[in-house]
Amino acid sequence: MSIVVTGASGNLGRLVVEHLLADGTRPGEIIATGRDVAKLDSFAARGVTTRRADFRDEAQLESAFAGADRLLLVSSTDVSERFDNHRRAIDAARTVGVSQLAYVSMVNASTAGNRLAAEHLRTEEYLRASGIPSVILRNGWYLENYTEQLPQITQNGALVGSAGSGRVSGASRADLASAAAAVLTQNDHTGAIYELGGEPFTLSELAATISQELGSEVQYQDFSEPAYAELLTNAGLPPELAKVLADADAGLARGELYTHSDDLARLLGRPAQGHREAVRDALSRIVG
């Protein structure tokens, strides 16, 4: 069986390839793709096939996906081109005869009102209409979205957002990658839609956890959605991305990033990493 992973040079895709290898998939059965093949050299050195795949070039995607039995479509990070990138990838997969396509979507994509969810739902619908047997992996918000901010959070003594008292079912990239690897290598997942989230928490609870693990006070500061977008822009993010992230936080406040599903734990065969453990691990790397 040949497995293609798109975005294998990115944070999630790279972890999926690592989990496939660790779980016993032979390197020659894995095709790691990315826009910059040089970033995949470490996989090539281990026997993994690497191919260039630019989502803007459907002919190139067909070459990259050729011979694949199963394909993991890691969602594009290009905010303005996300759906068109996904459409071209799905069309290429159909052309070369991929037998199963797993798509990395977003938790609650069919019911949430935030902009990210709308784009993911559009892709899900296009994938279903394509006729390719599929699996939908609706990933929850990454714990790393918070732990990677810890240097700034600890320096400023504040975690900021526009999430109010909403609960987020955060999960680590490693756990979500492990779940994706399980779906790619096991049978009986075709047609499934998995809502993948971990232990829920509010951002006030996250700030309290950081305070306890750090040993100094960190508070959660809640802003309006426009004010949070402006704050992110002033911090250096592109204005469009800042608006998308603030919109997602507003969705968090409405409960759109929470799920009661135990799909992630079932795919992992164990509980997912919680936010306290993630904070503790991240702080140990910063301090260490």
C-alpha positions as CSV (number, residue, x, y, z in Angstrom):
1,M,0.0,0.0,0.0
2,S,1.3,3.4,-0.9
3,I,0.4,6.4,1.3
4,V,0.8,10.1,0.2
5,V,1.1,12.8,2.8
6,T,0.7,16.4,1.6
7,G,2.4,19.2,3.5
8,A,5.0,16.8,4.8
9,S,7.4,19.7,5.4
10,G,4.9,21.4,7.7
11,N,4.2,20.9,11.4
12,L,1.4,18.4,11.1
13,G,2.4,16.6,7.9
14,R,5.9,16.0,9.2
15,L,4.6,14.4,12.4
16,V,2.2,12.2,10.4
17,V,5.1,10.8,8.4
18,E,7.1,10.3,11.6
19,H,4.2,8.4,13.2
20,L,3.8,6.2,10.1
21,L,7.4,5.3,10.3
22,A,7.4,4.7,14.0
23,D,4.3,2.5,13.7
24,G,5.9,0.2,11.2
25,T,5.0,1.5,7.8
26,R,7.8,0.7,5.4
27,P,9.6,3.9,4.2
28,G,9.1,2.8,0.6
29,E,5.4,2.8,1.1
30,I,5.3,6.5,2.1
31,I,5.3,9.4,-0.4
32,A,6.1,12.7,1.4
33,T,5.1,15.8,-0.6
34,G,5.7,19.5,-0.2
35,R,6.3,22.7,-2.1
36,D,10.0,22.7,-1.2
37,V,11.4,19.2,-1.6
38,A,14.7,20.2,0.0
39,K,12.8,20.4,3.3
40,L,12.0,16.7,2.9
41,D,15.7,15.5,2.6
42,S,15.7,14.0,6.1
43,F,12.8,11.7,5.0
44,A,14.5,10.9,1.7
45,A,17.6,9.8,3.7
46,R,15.5,7.3,5.5
47,G,14.1,5.7,2.3
48,V,10.8,7.7,2.1
49,T,9.9,8.8,-1.5
50,T,9.7,12.6,-1.7
51,R,8.0,14.6,-4.4
52,R,7.3,18.3,-5.1
53,A,3.6,19.2,-4.8
54,D,2.4,22.7,-5.3
55,F,-1.3,23.1,-4.7
56,R,-1.5,25.7,-7.4
57,D,-0.4,23.2,-10.1
58,E,-2.8,20.4,-10.8
59,A,-0.6,18.6,-13.3
60,Q,2.2,18.5,-10.8
61,L,-0.2,17.2,-8.1
62,E,-1.2,14.4,-10.4
63,S,2.5,13.4,-10.8
64,A,3.0,13.7,-7.0
65,F,0.0,11.5,-6.2
66,A,0.6,8.9,-8.9
67,G,0.5,5.4,-7.6
68,A,-1.1,6.3,-4.3
69,D,-3.6,4.1,-2.6
70,R,-4.4,6.4,0.3
71,L,-3.8,10.1,0.6
72,L,-3.8,12.6,3.5
73,L,-4.8,16.1,2.4
74,V,-3.4,18.4,5.0
75,S,-5.4,21.6,4.7
76,S,-3.6,24.5,2.9
77,T,-2.4,27.5,5.0
78,D,-3.0,30.0,2.2
79,V,-6.0,31.9,3.6
80,S,-7.2,33.4,0.4
81,E,-6.6,30.3,-1.8
82,R,-7.5,27.5,0.6
83,F,-10.5,26.1,-1.2
84,D,-9.1,26.3,-4.7
85,N,-5.9,24.5,-3.5
86,H,-8.0,21.8,-2.0
87,R,-10.2,21.5,-5.1
88,R,-7.1,21.0,-7.3
89,A,-5.7,18.4,-4.9
90,I,-9.0,16.5,-4.9
91,D,-9.3,16.6,-8.6
92,A,-5.8,15.3,-9.0
93,A,-6.4,12.5,-6.6
94,R,-9.5,11.5,-8.5
95,T,-7.6,11.6,-11.8
96,V,-4.9,9.2,-10.6
97,G,-7.3,6.9,-8.9
98,V,-6.6,7.3,-5.2
99,S,-8.7,4.8,-3.4
100,Q,-9.2,6.7,-0.1
101,L,-8.6,10.4,0.7
102,A,-8.4,11.6,4.3
103,Y,-9.0,15.3,4.7
104,V,-7.8,17.4,7.6
105,S,-10.8,19.6,8.4
106,M,-11.8,21.6,11.5
107,V,-13.9,20.6,14.5
108,N,-17.6,21.2,14.1
109,A,-17.1,22.3,10.5
110,S,-20.7,21.5,9.6
111,T,-22.2,23.7,12.3
112,A,-19.7,26.4,13.2
113,G,-20.1,29.9,12.0
114,N,-16.4,31.0,11.8
115,R,-14.7,31.6,8.5
116,L,-12.2,28.8,8.8
117,A,-15.1,26.3,9.4
118,A,-16.9,27.6,6.3
119,E,-13.9,27.0,4.1
120,H,-13.4,23.5,5.5
121,L,-17.1,22.6,5.1
122,R,-16.9,23.7,1.4
123,T,-14.0,21.4,0.9
124,E,-15.8,18.5,2.6
125,E,-18.8,18.9,0.4
126,Y,-16.6,19.0,-2.7
127,L,-14.8,15.9,-1.6
128,R,-18.0,14.0,-1.1
129,A,-19.3,15.1,-4.5
130,S,-16.0,13.9,-6.1
131,G,-16.9,10.3,-5.4
132,I,-13.5,9.5,-3.8
133,P,-14.0,7.3,-0.8
134,S,-13.1,9.6,2.1
135,V,-12.4,10.1,5.8
136,I,-12.9,13.5,7.4
137,L,-10.6,14.3,10.3
138,R,-12.1,17.4,12.0
139,N,-9.1,18.5,14.0
140,G,-9.6,20.6,17.2
141,W,-7.6,23.7,17.9
142,Y,-3.9,22.9,18.4
143,L,-2.6,23.2,21.9
144,E,0.6,24.6,20.3
145,N,-1.5,27.7,19.3
146,Y,-1.1,28.5,23.0
147,T,2.1,26.8,24.1
148,E,4.1,28.4,21.3
149,Q,3.1,31.8,22.7
150,L,4.5,31.0,26.2
151,P,7.6,33.1,25.9
152,Q,5.5,36.2,25.2
153,I,2.8,35.1,27.7
154,T,5.3,34.7,30.5
155,Q,7.1,37.9,29.6
156,N,3.9,40.0,29.6
157,G,2.1,38.1,32.4
158,A,-1.0,37.8,30.2
159,L,-2.7,35.5,27.8
160,V,-4.9,37.5,25.4
161,G,-7.8,36.7,23.1
162,S,-11.5,37.3,22.3
163,A,-12.8,33.9,23.5
164,G,-14.8,35.0,26.5
165,S,-15.7,32.0,28.7
166,G,-15.9,29.6,25.7
167,R,-14.3,26.2,26.1
168,V,-11.8,24.8,23.6
169,S,-11.2,21.1,23.1
170,G,-7.5,21.6,22.4
171,A,-5.3,18.7,21.2
172,S,-1.6,18.4,20.4
173,R,-0.3,18.1,16.9
174,A,1.4,14.9,17.9
175,D,-1.9,13.3,19.0
176,L,-3.7,14.5,15.9
177,A,-0.9,13.2,13.7
178,S,-1.0,9.9,15.4
179,A,-4.8,9.7,14.8
180,A,-4.3,10.5,11.1
181,A,-1.6,7.8,10.8
182,A,-4.0,5.3,12.3
183,V,-6.7,6.1,9.8
184,L,-4.2,5.9,6.9
185,T,-3.0,2.4,7.9
186,Q,-6.2,0.8,9.2
187,N,-9.3,-0.4,7.5
188,D,-12.9,0.4,8.2
189,H,-12.6,4.2,8.4
190,T,-14.0,5.0,5.0
191,G,-17.0,7.3,5.2
192,A,-16.3,8.3,8.8
193,I,-16.3,11.9,10.1
194,Y,-14.2,12.2,13.2
195,E,-14.6,15.1,15.6
196,L,-11.1,15.2,17.2
197,G,-10.6,17.1,20.4
198,G,-9.0,16.7,23.8
199,E,-9.8,17.8,27.3
200,P,-11.8,21.1,27.2
201,F,-10.7,24.3,28.9
202,T,-11.4,28.0,28.9
203,L,-8.6,30.5,28.3
204,S,-9.0,31.7,31.9
205,E,-8.4,28.1,33.0
206,L,-5.4,27.9,30.7
207,A,-4.0,31.1,32.2
208,A,-4.5,29.7,35.7
209,T,-2.7,26.5,34.7
210,I,0.2,28.5,33.3
211,S,0.4,30.5,36.5
212,Q,0.5,27.3,38.6
213,E,3.2,25.7,36.4
214,L,5.2,28.9,36.1
215,G,5.0,30.0,39.7
216,S,4.0,33.5,38.8
217,E,0.7,35.2,37.9
218,V,-0.6,35.1,34.4
219,Q,-4.0,36.5,33.7
220,Y,-6.4,36.1,30.7
221,Q,-7.2,39.4,29.1
222,D,-10.4,39.3,26.9
223,F,-10.8,41.8,24.1
224,S,-13.5,42.4,21.5
225,E,-13.0,40.6,18.2
226,P,-12.0,43.9,16.3
227,A,-9.7,44.9,19.2
228,Y,-8.0,41.5,19.2
229,A,-7.5,41.6,15.4
230,E,-5.9,45.0,15.8
231,L,-3.7,43.7,18.5
232,L,-2.5,40.8,16.4
233,T,-1.9,43.1,13.5
234,N,0.2,45.4,15.6
235,A,2.1,42.3,16.8
236,G,3.2,41.7,13.2
237,L,0.6,39.3,11.7
238,P,-0.8,40.0,8.3
239,P,-4.1,41.9,8.7
240,E,-6.2,39.2,6.9
241,L,-4.7,36.4,9.1
242,A,-5.3,38.5,12.2
243,K,-8.9,38.8,11.3
244,V,-9.2,35.1,10.7
245,L,-7.7,34.3,14.1
246,A,-9.9,36.8,15.9
247,D,-12.9,35.4,14.1
248,A,-11.9,31.9,15.3
249,D,-11.6,33.2,18.9
250,A,-15.1,34.6,18.6
251,G,-16.2,31.2,17.4
252,L,-14.5,29.7,20.5
253,A,-16.6,32.1,22.6
254,R,-19.7,30.6,20.9
255,G,-18.7,27.1,21.7
256,E,-17.6,26.2,18.1
257,L,-14.2,24.8,19.2
258,Y,-15.6,22.5,21.8
259,T,-16.6,18.9,21.2
260,H,-17.7,16.2,23.6
261,S,-16.6,13.5,21.2
262,D,-14.2,10.8,22.3
263,D,-13.1,10.1,18.7
264,L,-9.5,11.2,19.3
265,A,-9.0,9.0,22.4
266,R,-10.5,6.0,20.6
267,L,-8.3,6.4,17.5
268,L,-5.2,6.8,19.8
269,G,-6.2,4.0,22.1
270,R,-5.4,6.2,25.1
271,P,-6.4,9.7,26.5
272,A,-5.1,12.6,24.5
273,Q,-2.5,14.9,26.1
274,G,-4.2,17.6,28.3
275,H,-3.4,21.3,28.4
276,R,-1.5,21.1,31.7
277,E,0.9,18.5,30.4
278,A,1.4,20.5,27.2
279,V,2.1,23.7,29.2
280,R,4.5,21.8,31.5
281,D,6.4,20.3,28.6
282,A,6.6,23.6,26.8
283,L,7.8,25.5,29.9
284,S,10.5,22.8,30.5
285,R,11.9,23.4,27.0
286,I,11.9,27.2,27.6
287,V,13.5,27.0,31.0
288,G,15.8,24.1,30.1
